[in-house]
């Protein structure tokens, strides 16, 4: 059996000019994961990530665990997170009043709790195909397009690497939720709920072979499970 090991990127930079960059805490989270794995003698045959900066920065901290292969790390756009800004923008334009939000509310939303409430409302509409982009709405990806992109990327890696290969994938929460759906076949309505559960720098493992794929670990934070590290557990 072979294995796909998904790592969600470390904490990003919410509220900063660019979210797509690890915060200092995010870098520390991933370094602690790398140290934890080194202590256990964990090694991987290949490493992949999406092309987003926070995913690349996370992968970089883990490359010492990859065996001496060439190339040591490959990018794959199939593992990029969905872009939440167009979803929120369309939702606020078309559904803010219906959802109980200020109709004048626009991005950026600096308050984390308010942002999460709006984000959850927007993604609920998104998976029901109720967000309709206008001509000027850029970078919008439908739910079906996102789902197909991620499932196809997973299938591609499973077809490419077999024979007991261990594949490290640095990615994001939505991608990991869809990886679980690929293995467990739960409904679309549960994917986003699963997305909200995925911690920064957490580990999720899928085993595959002989036409089967199964979940063996979800959202593990073994590297942070010490009292002095509890403050390092984050979701965003």
C-alpha positions in Angstrom: 0.0 0.0 0.0 1.1 3.6 -0.7 0.3 6.7 1.3 -0.7 10.3 0.7 0.3 12.5 3.6 -1.4 15.9 3.6 -0.1 18.8 5.7 -2.2 21.9 6.0 0.0 25.0 5.7 1.0 26.8 8.9 -0.9 29.8 10.2 -1.2 32.4 7.4 -1.2 36.2 7.8 -4.9 37.1 8.5 -5.5 40.9 8.5 -2.2 41.6 6.8 -1.8 43.2 3.4 -1.4 39.6 2.0 -3.0 36.6 3.7 -1.0 34.3 1.5 2.2 34.2 3.6 3.0 32.3 6.7 3.0 34.3 9.9 6.0 33.9 12.3 3.8 31.5 14.3 3.0 29.6 11.1 6.7 29.0 10.3 7.2 27.9 13.9 4.3 25.4 13.7 5.8 23.7 10.6 9.3 23.7 12.0 8.0 21.8 15.0 6.3 19.3 12.7 9.5 18.8 10.9 11.4 18.3 14.2 8.7 15.8 15.4 9.0 13.8 12.2 12.8 13.8 12.3 12.7 12.4 15.8 10.4 9.6 14.6 12.5 8.9 11.5 9.7 9.8 9.1 10.7 10.0 5.5 8.9 10.6 2.2 9.7 9.5 -1.4 8.2 12.6 -3.1 6.8 16.0 -2.1 4.2 18.1 -3.8 2.4 21.4 -3.0 0.0 23.8 -4.6 1.5 27.0 -6.0 0.2 29.4 -3.3 2.9 31.1 -1.2 1.8 29.7 2.2 1.8 26.2 0.7 5.3 26.6 -0.8 6.7 28.1 2.4 5.3 25.1 4.4 6.7 22.6 1.9 10.1 24.3 2.1 10.3 23.6 5.9 9.6 19.9 5.3 11.9 19.1 2.4 14.6 17.7 4.7 12.3 14.7 5.2 12.2 13.9 1.5 14.6 11.3 0.2 17.3 12.4 -2.3 15.1 12.4 -5.3 15.1 14.7 -8.3 13.2 16.9 -8.3 12.7 16.9 -4.5 9.6 19.0 -4.7 7.0 19.6 -7.4 4.1 22.0 -7.6 0.6 21.1 -8.8 -2.1 23.7 -9.1 -4.7 21.0 -8.4 -3.7 21.4 -4.7 -4.3 25.1 -4.6 -7.1 26.3 -2.2 -10.2 27.8 -3.6 -10.2 31.6 -3.7 -12.6 32.8 -1.0 -12.6 36.5 -1.9 -14.8 36.2 -5.0 -17.2 34.0 -3.1 -17.5 36.6 -0.3 -17.7 39.5 -2.7 -20.6 37.9 -4.7 -22.4 36.9 -1.5 -22.2 40.4 0.0 -23.4 42.0 -3.2 -26.4 39.6 -3.7 -27.2 38.2 -0.2 -25.9 40.4 2.6 -29.3 41.7 3.7 -30.9 38.2 3.4 -28.1 36.8 5.7 -28.5 39.5 8.3 -25.3 41.4 7.4 -24.8 45.1 6.8 -25.6 45.6 3.0 -22.7 48.1 2.9 -20.2 45.5 4.2 -17.3 44.8 1.8 -13.9 43.2 1.8 -11.5 43.3 3.5 -13.2 42.2 6.8 -10.7 42.6 9.6 -12.8 41.2 12.4 -12.1 37.4 12.5 -15.5 36.4 13.9 -17.4 38.5 11.5 -15.2 37.2 8.6 -15.9 33.6 9.6 -19.7 34.2 9.7 -19.7 35.8 6.3 -17.4 33.1 4.9 -19.5 30.3 6.2 -22.7 31.9 4.7 -20.9 32.5 1.3 -19.6 28.9 1.0 -23.0 27.5 1.9 -24.4 29.3 -1.1 -21.4 28.3 -3.2 -21.8 24.5 -2.8 -25.5 24.9 -3.7 -24.5 26.7 -6.9 -26.4 29.8 -5.8 -23.5 32.3 -6.2 -23.8 33.7 -9.8 -20.8 35.7 -11.0 -21.2 38.7 -13.2 -19.0 39.5 -16.1 -16.6 41.6 -14.0 -16.2 39.1 -11.2 -12.7 37.8 -11.6 -11.1 34.5 -10.3 -14.4 32.8 -9.5 -14.3 29.0 -9.5 -17.5 27.1 -9.1 -17.8 24.4 -6.5 -17.9 21.7 -9.1 -14.8 23.0 -10.8 -12.9 23.1 -7.5 -14.1 19.6 -6.5 -13.2 18.1 -9.9 -9.8 19.8 -9.8 -8.8 18.4 -6.4 -10.2 14.9 -7.0 -8.4 14.7 -10.3 -5.1 15.8 -8.7 -5.4 13.1 -6.1 -6.2 10.5 -8.7 -3.3 11.6 -10.8 -0.8 11.2 -7.9 -2.2 7.8 -7.0 -1.8 6.6 -10.6 1.8 8.1 -10.8 3.1 6.7 -7.5 2.6 3.2 -6.3 4.6 0.3 -4.9 4.6 1.6 -1.4 5.4 5.2 -2.2 5.0 7.8 0.5 3.9 11.2 -0.9 4.0 14.4 1.1 1.5 17.1 0.0 1.6 20.7 1.4 -1.9 22.2 0.8 -4.9 23.8 2.4 -8.0 23.0 4.4 -10.5 22.9 1.6 -8.3 20.5 -0.4 -7.9 18.2 2.6 -11.6 18.2 3.1 -12.1 17.1 -0.5 -9.4 14.4 0.0 -11.5 13.0 2.8 -14.6 13.1 0.6 -12.6 11.2 -2.1 -11.9 8.5 0.5 -15.1 8.4 2.5 -17.6 9.5 -0.1 -19.6 11.8 2.2 -21.9 14.5 0.7 -20.9 17.9 -0.5 -22.7 19.6 2.4 -20.2 18.0 4.8 -17.1 19.1 2.9 -17.1 22.7 4.0 -18.0 21.8 7.6 -14.9 19.5 7.5 -12.9 22.4 6.1 -13.5 24.5 9.2 -12.1 21.7 11.4 -8.7 21.5 9.8 -5.9 23.0 12.0 -2.8 24.8 10.7 0.1 22.3 10.3 -2.2 19.3 10.9 -1.5 15.9 9.3 -4.0 13.8 7.4 -3.1 10.4 5.9 -4.7 8.3 3.1 -3.6 4.8 2.2 -4.2 3.5 -1.3 -3.6 0.5 -3.5 -5.4 -2.3 -5.3 -8.1 0.1 -6.4 -8.9 1.1 -2.8 -8.3 4.3 -0.8 -8.9 4.7 2.9 -8.4 7.3 5.7 -5.9 6.4 8.4 -5.5 9.8 10.1 -7.2 13.1 10.1 -6.2 16.5 11.5 -3.4 15.2 13.7 -1.4 17.7 15.8 0.9 15.3 17.6 3.7 17.8 17.3 1.7 20.4 19.3 0.2 18.0 21.9 2.1 19.4 24.9 0.8 21.8 27.5 3.4 24.5 26.6 2.4 24.4 22.9 -1.4 24.7 23.2 -1.2 28.3 22.2 0.2 27.2 18.9 -3.0 25.5 17.9 -4.8 27.7 15.2 -7.4 27.4 12.5 -6.5 30.3 10.2 
